[in-house]
Amino acid sequence: MVDRLHATGNVKTVFGEPVEAKGRTIIPVAKVAYSFAGGAGGSAKSEDGGKGHGVGGGIIVRPAGVLEIRDDATEFIPFGEHKKLIGALFLGLLLGAWLTRRPRKS
């Protein structure tokens, strides 16, 4: 498992290969998250004590945005921030509409 982490846990996992277009360099950027879990247990009901253990892990890689490098400036342009904001606004409007239309108890 450690070898796999070394293979995936490098700068190329977070930053993609640069692409040049129209005098600009674009570098893709990702969010990377690792998770691990393990456990052990047993049961007195089985003949061998029912002992066992296990471990596991995973990696999630999601696009975060791009770095845009120009002669005069460098800028990070995030992906999906507008979608989250619009989703939260829509959910708030639905909740507000539901709360205002509920019958009130006397």
Phi, psi and omega per residue, in radians:
M1 nan -0.648 3.134
V2 -1.085 -0.678 3.102
D3 -1.084 -0.680 3.115
R4 -1.147 -0.679 3.104
L5 -1.108 -0.742 3.113
H6 -1.110 -0.611 -3.134
A7 -1.236 -0.644 -3.091
T8 -1.692 -0.408 -3.058
G9 -1.566 1.117 3.100
N10 -2.331 3.087 -3.070
V11 -1.083 -0.493 3.134
K12 -1.225 -0.342 3.062
T13 -1.245 -0.615 -3.094
V14 -1.589 -0.772 -3.115
F15 -1.911 2.195 3.117
G16 -1.419 -3.132 3.125
E17 -1.206 2.345 3.116
P18 -1.126 2.513 3.097
V19 -2.156 2.278 3.122
E20 -1.815 2.308 3.140
A21 -2.719 2.287 3.058
K22 0.918 0.750 3.095
G23 1.335 0.189 -3.139
R24 -2.159 2.659 3.025
T25 -1.963 2.220 -3.124
I26 -1.956 2.227 3.110
I27 -2.121 2.023 3.090
P28 -1.165 2.483 -3.138
V29 -2.210 2.394 -3.137
A30 -2.167 2.712 2.978
K31 -1.661 2.308 -3.118
V32 -2.126 2.288 3.100
A33 -2.313 2.337 3.073
Y34 -1.923 2.555 3.041
S35 -2.458 2.557 -3.119
F36 -2.433 2.633 3.084
A37 -2.642 2.718 3.095
G38 -2.740 2.809 3.129
G39 -2.907 2.886 3.101
A40 -2.592 2.712 3.141
G41 -2.949 3.107 -3.141
G42 -2.797 2.918 3.131
S43 -2.359 2.240 3.127
A44 -1.291 -0.208 -3.082
K45 -1.345 -0.443 -3.107
S46 -1.559 2.794 -3.070
E47 -1.110 -0.702 -3.105
D48 -1.596 0.185 -3.133
G49 1.534 -0.136 3.100
G50 1.022 0.560 -3.099
K51 -1.356 2.495 3.101
G52 -2.823 2.875 3.104
H53 -2.686 2.867 3.133
G54 -2.855 2.722 3.074
V55 -2.399 2.747 3.103
G56 -2.800 2.931 3.137
G57 -2.849 2.969 3.124
G58 -2.777 2.930 3.119
I59 -2.373 2.430 3.068
I60 -2.151 2.223 3.099
V61 -2.136 2.108 -3.140
R62 -2.200 2.434 3.067
P63 -1.067 2.337 -3.140
A64 -1.898 -0.553 -3.099
G65 2.812 -2.801 3.112
V66 -2.400 2.614 2.939
L67 -1.650 2.201 3.094
E68 -1.901 2.036 -3.112
I69 -1.876 2.098 3.089
R70 -2.059 3.027 3.107
D71 -1.097 -0.604 -3.046
D72 -1.700 -0.276 -3.080
A73 -2.895 2.865 3.009
T74 -2.165 2.337 -3.071
E75 -2.376 2.423 3.010
F76 -1.643 2.193 3.136
I77 -1.968 1.865 -3.084
P78 -1.314 2.651 3.034
F79 -1.724 2.508 2.929
G80 1.350 -0.060 -3.130
E81 -1.122 -0.665 -3.136
H82 -1.179 -0.641 3.134
K83 -1.121 -0.723 3.119
K84 -1.116 -0.747 -3.135
L85 -1.133 -0.765 3.122
I86 -1.139 -0.702 3.104
G87 -1.096 -0.761 3.125
A88 -1.139 -0.707 3.113
L89 -1.108 -0.780 3.136
F90 -1.088 -0.770 3.123
L91 -1.100 -0.711 3.098
G92 -1.100 -0.711 3.105
L93 -1.133 -0.737 3.106
L94 -1.099 -0.770 3.137
L95 -1.120 -0.744 3.108
G96 -1.090 -0.738 3.116
A97 -1.124 -0.721 -3.137
W98 -1.143 -0.734 -3.111
L99 -1.194 -0.601 -3.125
T100 -1.369 -0.386 -3.127
R101 -1.644 -0.135 3.132
R102 -1.146 2.431 3.047
P103 -1.174 2.400 -3.128
R104 -1.567 2.474 3.101
K105 -1.495 2.435 -3.139
S106 -1.559 nan nan
